[in-house]
Structure formats: C-alpha cells, structure tokens
Amino acid sequence: VQLVESGGGSVRTGGSLRLSCDASVYSYSIFCMGWFRQPPGKEREGVAAIGAYESPSYATSVMGRFTISKDNTKNTLYLQMDSLKPEDSAMYYCAAHPWFRGLNPGYQFWGQGTQVTVS
C-alpha cells in the first residue's frame, strides 16, 4: 500500500487549501481513510476519518471548517480545509486501515506527509 499526499503549502489566516491523497491499495473502497496532523514538538492527532459505511468523523477543533471526502473511482482521499487558522499549521498525513478506526492513530498504512503553514 502506498499513500502519497499533495496540496500542502502556505496560506494566510482565513484561507483555504485542499489536500489530496492518492492511494494504491486493493479494494480501496472498503478501507477506512484518515487525515492526521502533527505540529512541531507535539503528538500526532486525528483530524478527520471516513469509512466505507460510516459517517465522517472530525476532531472538534476542525468541525465545520474541514471536510473529508473520497473518490473511490480515483482511489483518492481529500481534505478541504477552509477558514484556516495558525494553529492548523502542521505536517498532515494520510492514513489507511482495513477497517474503521475513526480518529484513533493506530492505522496500518501511512503517507509521508505534506506541510501546511498558516500565518
């Protein structure tokens, strides 16, 4: 399984970014996919997750601002981030797991990450 994130960058407070994660995984549609982030010097935290059958889950800090979605025809996961704040700055990681894990960080597969900086 390979996960490749893209779409990170620098943006002003209040701006938007859309992260993408291209996944090379068999039966992608049944995998649980999640976005995590890790600010410098802090622990990795769950941001959003989406399963094959479950409703999306969001961290309280991003609810109403971030939207997770997946395109099963393209094996691609997205994270639309709006109304960005400086505290959203972090390395963002895409993760995949064979069953639903929500925001629990114990996912089996991880991407290399993409940096998001909000100033």
PyRosetta script that sets phi, psi and omega in degrees:
from pyrosetta import init, pose_from_sequence

init()
pose = pose_from_sequence("VQLVESGGGSVRTGGSLRLSCDASVYSYSIFCMGWFRQPPGKEREGVAAIGAYESPSYATSVMGRFTISKDNTKNTLYLQMDSLKPEDSAMYYCAAHPWFRGLNPGYQFWGQGTQVTVS")
pose.set_psi(1, 129.1)
pose.set_omega(1, 176.1)
pose.set_phi(2, -124.2)
pose.set_psi(2, 135.3)
pose.set_omega(2, 178.4)
pose.set_phi(3, -124.6)
pose.set_psi(3, 126.6)
pose.set_omega(3, -178.1)
pose.set_phi(4, -127.1)
pose.set_psi(4, 115.2)
pose.set_omega(4, -179.8)
pose.set_phi(5, -88.7)
pose.set_psi(5, 154.6)
pose.set_omega(5, 173.7)
pose.set_phi(6, -155.7)
pose.set_psi(6, 167.2)
pose.set_omega(6, 175.1)
pose.set_phi(7, 103.2)
pose.set_psi(7, -4.5)
pose.set_omega(7, 178.0)
pose.set_phi(8, -71.0)
pose.set_psi(8, 171.5)
pose.set_omega(8, 179.2)
pose.set_phi(9, 164.0)
pose.set_psi(9, -166.5)
pose.set_omega(9, 179.5)
pose.set_phi(10, -106.4)
pose.set_psi(10, 138.1)
pose.set_omega(10, -177.5)
pose.set_phi(11, -147.7)
pose.set_psi(11, 154.2)
pose.set_omega(11, 177.3)
pose.set_phi(12, -77.0)
pose.set_psi(12, 155.7)
pose.set_omega(12, 174.0)
pose.set_phi(13, -54.5)
pose.set_psi(13, 132.2)
pose.set_omega(13, -177.5)
pose.set_phi(14, 92.3)
pose.set_psi(14, -9.5)
pose.set_omega(14, -179.0)
pose.set_phi(15, -80.7)
pose.set_psi(15, -175.2)
pose.set_omega(15, -176.8)
pose.set_phi(16, -132.2)
pose.set_psi(16, 152.3)
pose.set_omega(16, 171.8)
pose.set_phi(17, -144.3)
pose.set_psi(17, 153.0)
pose.set_omega(17, 172.3)
pose.set_phi(18, -124.3)
pose.set_psi(18, 118.3)
pose.set_omega(18, 176.5)
pose.set_phi(19, -89.6)
pose.set_psi(19, 146.2)
pose.set_omega(19, 175.8)
pose.set_phi(20, -126.4)
pose.set_psi(20, 151.4)
pose.set_omega(20, 176.9)
pose.set_phi(21, -137.3)
pose.set_psi(21, 112.8)
pose.set_omega(21, 176.9)
pose.set_phi(22, -89.1)
pose.set_psi(22, 125.9)
pose.set_omega(22, -174.4)
pose.set_phi(23, -116.2)
pose.set_psi(23, 128.7)
pose.set_omega(23, 172.5)
pose.set_phi(24, -105.3)
pose.set_psi(24, 91.9)
pose.set_omega(24, -176.4)
pose.set_phi(25, -148.9)
pose.set_psi(25, 135.4)
pose.set_omega(25, 177.9)
pose.set_phi(26, -68.4)
pose.set_psi(26, 142.2)
pose.set_omega(26, 179.7)
pose.set_phi(27, 57.0)
pose.set_psi(27, 44.2)
pose.set_omega(27, -179.2)
pose.set_phi(28, -52.8)
pose.set_psi(28, -36.5)
pose.set_omega(28, -172.4)
pose.set_phi(29, -62.9)
pose.set_psi(29, -24.1)
pose.set_omega(29, -177.5)
pose.set_phi(30, -96.0)
pose.set_psi(30, -4.0)
pose.set_omega(30, -179.7)
pose.set_phi(31, -76.9)
pose.set_psi(31, 150.4)
pose.set_omega(31, 167.4)
pose.set_phi(32, -84.9)
pose.set_psi(32, 131.6)
pose.set_omega(32, -179.6)
pose.set_phi(33, -120.5)
pose.set_psi(33, 140.6)
pose.set_omega(33, -178.7)
pose.set_phi(34, -141.4)
pose.set_psi(34, 158.7)
pose.set_omega(34, 172.3)
pose.set_phi(35, -114.5)
pose.set_psi(35, 132.5)
pose.set_omega(35, 177.2)
pose.set_phi(36, -127.3)
pose.set_psi(36, 161.5)
pose.set_omega(36, 176.4)
pose.set_phi(37, -142.8)
pose.set_psi(37, 155.0)
pose.set_omega(37, -179.5)
pose.set_phi(38, -140.9)
pose.set_psi(38, 105.4)
pose.set_omega(38, 175.0)
pose.set_phi(39, -71.1)
pose.set_psi(39, 158.5)
pose.set_omega(39, 179.1)
pose.set_phi(40, -57.1)
pose.set_psi(40, 129.4)
pose.set_omega(40, 177.2)
pose.set_phi(41, 76.4)
pose.set_psi(41, 6.8)
pose.set_omega(41, -179.2)
pose.set_phi(42, -122.5)
pose.set_psi(42, 168.1)
pose.set_omega(42, 179.4)
pose.set_phi(43, -78.0)
pose.set_psi(43, 156.9)
pose.set_omega(43, 176.1)
pose.set_phi(44, -70.1)
pose.set_psi(44, 138.2)
pose.set_omega(44, -179.3)
pose.set_phi(45, -130.9)
pose.set_psi(45, 149.6)
pose.set_omega(45, 177.2)
pose.set_phi(46, -75.1)
pose.set_psi(46, 138.5)
pose.set_omega(46, -179.9)
pose.set_phi(47, -108.7)
pose.set_psi(47, -51.2)
pose.set_omega(47, -179.1)
pose.set_phi(48, -158.9)
pose.set_psi(48, 152.3)
pose.set_omega(48, 179.4)
pose.set_phi(49, -146.7)
pose.set_psi(49, 151.7)
pose.set_omega(49, 179.0)
pose.set_phi(50, -144.9)
pose.set_psi(50, 134.1)
pose.set_omega(50, -179.6)
pose.set_phi(51, -108.9)
pose.set_psi(51, -177.3)
pose.set_omega(51, 179.7)
pose.set_phi(52, -69.6)
pose.set_psi(52, -34.0)
pose.set_omega(52, -174.9)
pose.set_phi(53, -126.4)
pose.set_psi(53, -11.1)
pose.set_omega(53, -174.3)
pose.set_phi(54, -92.3)
pose.set_psi(54, 152.8)
pose.set_omega(54, 174.1)
pose.set_phi(55, -68.4)
pose.set_psi(55, 151.1)
pose.set_omega(55, 179.1)
pose.set_phi(56, -59.5)
pose.set_psi(56, 148.5)
pose.set_omega(56, 175.0)
pose.set_phi(57, -114.6)
pose.set_psi(57, 143.6)
pose.set_omega(57, -179.9)
pose.set_phi(58, -134.0)
pose.set_psi(58, 146.9)
pose.set_omega(58, 169.7)
pose.set_phi(59, -68.1)
pose.set_psi(59, 147.0)
pose.set_omega(59, -178.8)
pose.set_phi(60, -56.5)
pose.set_psi(60, -36.5)
pose.set_omega(60, -175.1)
pose.set_phi(61, -67.7)
pose.set_psi(61, -18.1)
pose.set_omega(61, -177.5)
pose.set_phi(62, -116.4)
pose.set_psi(62, -4.1)
pose.set_omega(62, -176.5)
pose.set_phi(63, -59.7)
pose.set_psi(63, 132.1)
pose.set_omega(63, -179.6)
pose.set_phi(64, 88.4)
pose.set_psi(64, -11.3)
pose.set_omega(64, 179.7)
pose.set_phi(65, -115.7)
pose.set_psi(65, -32.9)
pose.set_omega(65, -178.4)
pose.set_phi(66, -109.3)
pose.set_psi(66, 147.9)
pose.set_omega(66, 177.2)
pose.set_phi(67, -134.6)
pose.set_psi(67, 124.9)
pose.set_omega(67, 177.1)
pose.set_phi(68, -98.8)
pose.set_psi(68, 141.3)
pose.set_omega(68, 177.3)
pose.set_phi(69, -152.9)
pose.set_psi(69, 163.2)
pose.set_omega(69, 178.5)
pose.set_phi(70, -141.6)
pose.set_psi(70, 144.3)
pose.set_omega(70, 177.0)
pose.set_phi(71, -111.4)
pose.set_psi(71, 104.4)
pose.set_omega(71, -176.5)
pose.set_phi(72, -70.9)
pose.set_psi(72, -18.8)
pose.set_omega(72, 177.9)
pose.set_phi(73, -76.9)
pose.set_psi(73, -22.8)
pose.set_omega(73, -179.0)
pose.set_phi(74, -112.0)
pose.set_psi(74, -0.3)
pose.set_omega(74, -176.0)
pose.set_phi(75, 52.5)
pose.set_psi(75, 45.3)
pose.set_omega(75, -176.5)
pose.set_phi(76, -127.5)
pose.set_psi(76, 136.9)
pose.set_omega(76, 176.9)
pose.set_phi(77, -108.5)
pose.set_psi(77, 143.1)
pose.set_omega(77, -179.8)
pose.set_phi(78, -126.0)
pose.set_psi(78, 155.2)
pose.set_omega(78, 169.0)
pose.set_phi(79, -137.7)
pose.set_psi(79, 106.2)
pose.set_omega(79, 175.1)
pose.set_phi(80, -85.0)
pose.set_psi(80, 121.1)
pose.set_omega(80, -176.7)
pose.set_phi(81, -116.6)
pose.set_psi(81, 115.9)
pose.set_omega(81, 179.8)
pose.set_phi(82, -117.6)
pose.set_psi(82, 163.7)
pose.set_omega(82, 178.9)
pose.set_phi(83, 50.0)
pose.set_psi(83, 48.3)
pose.set_omega(83, -175.7)
pose.set_phi(84, -65.9)
pose.set_psi(84, 146.0)
pose.set_omega(84, -179.7)
pose.set_phi(85, -121.5)
pose.set_psi(85, 158.6)
pose.set_omega(85, 177.7)
pose.set_phi(86, -56.0)
pose.set_psi(86, -33.2)
pose.set_omega(86, -179.9)
pose.set_phi(87, -71.9)
pose.set_psi(87, -6.1)
pose.set_omega(87, 173.6)
pose.set_phi(88, -83.0)
pose.set_psi(88, -8.4)
pose.set_omega(88, -179.9)
pose.set_phi(89, -62.3)
pose.set_psi(89, 128.3)
pose.set_omega(89, -177.4)
pose.set_phi(90, -179.7)
pose.set_psi(90, 171.4)
pose.set_omega(90, 166.3)
pose.set_phi(91, -85.6)
pose.set_psi(91, 127.0)
pose.set_omega(91, -178.9)
pose.set_phi(92, -103.9)
pose.set_psi(92, 132.5)
pose.set_omega(92, -177.4)
pose.set_phi(93, -119.4)
pose.set_psi(93, 142.4)
pose.set_omega(93, 171.4)
pose.set_phi(94, -96.2)
pose.set_psi(94, 143.1)
pose.set_omega(94, -179.7)
pose.set_phi(95, -141.8)
pose.set_psi(95, 153.0)
pose.set_omega(95, -179.8)
pose.set_phi(96, -135.5)
pose.set_psi(96, 146.6)
pose.set_omega(96, 179.5)
pose.set_phi(97, -147.3)
pose.set_psi(97, 145.6)
pose.set_omega(97, -175.5)
pose.set_phi(98, -64.8)
pose.set_psi(98, -18.3)
pose.set_omega(98, 175.3)
pose.set_phi(99, -140.7)
pose.set_psi(99, 171.0)
pose.set_omega(99, -172.2)
pose.set_phi(100, -66.7)
pose.set_psi(100, 131.1)
pose.set_omega(100, 178.1)
pose.set_phi(101, -126.6)
pose.set_psi(101, -4.9)
pose.set_omega(101, -179.6)
pose.set_phi(102, 60.1)
pose.set_psi(102, -133.1)
pose.set_omega(102, -176.8)
pose.set_phi(103, -95.7)
pose.set_psi(103, 8.1)
pose.set_omega(103, 176.0)
pose.set_phi(104, -69.1)
pose.set_psi(104, 127.9)
pose.set_omega(104, -173.8)
pose.set_phi(105, -74.1)
pose.set_psi(105, 1.5)
pose.set_omega(105, -176.9)
pose.set_phi(106, -79.2)
pose.set_psi(106, 43.9)
pose.set_omega(106, 178.8)
pose.set_phi(107, -75.4)
pose.set_psi(107, 152.1)
pose.set_omega(107, -175.9)
pose.set_phi(108, -79.7)
pose.set_psi(108, -35.9)
pose.set_omega(108, -174.3)
pose.set_phi(109, -122.5)
pose.set_psi(109, 140.8)
pose.set_omega(109, -175.8)
pose.set_phi(110, -135.7)
pose.set_psi(110, 146.4)
pose.set_omega(110, 171.0)
pose.set_phi(111, -85.8)
pose.set_psi(111, -178.2)
pose.set_omega(111, -177.8)
pose.set_phi(112, -86.8)
pose.set_psi(112, -16.4)
pose.set_omega(112, 176.3)
pose.set_phi(113, 99.7)
pose.set_psi(113, 156.4)
pose.set_omega(113, 174.7)
pose.set_phi(114, -138.7)
pose.set_psi(114, 135.5)
pose.set_omega(114, -173.1)
pose.set_phi(115, -84.2)
pose.set_psi(115, 134.8)
pose.set_omega(115, 173.7)
pose.set_phi(116, -121.0)
pose.set_psi(116, 126.0)
pose.set_omega(116, 179.0)
pose.set_phi(117, -126.3)
pose.set_psi(117, 125.3)
pose.set_omega(117, -179.5)
pose.set_phi(118, -118.9)
pose.set_psi(118, 124.9)
pose.set_omega(118, -179.0)
pose.set_phi(119, -138.8)
pose.dump_pdb("model.pdb")
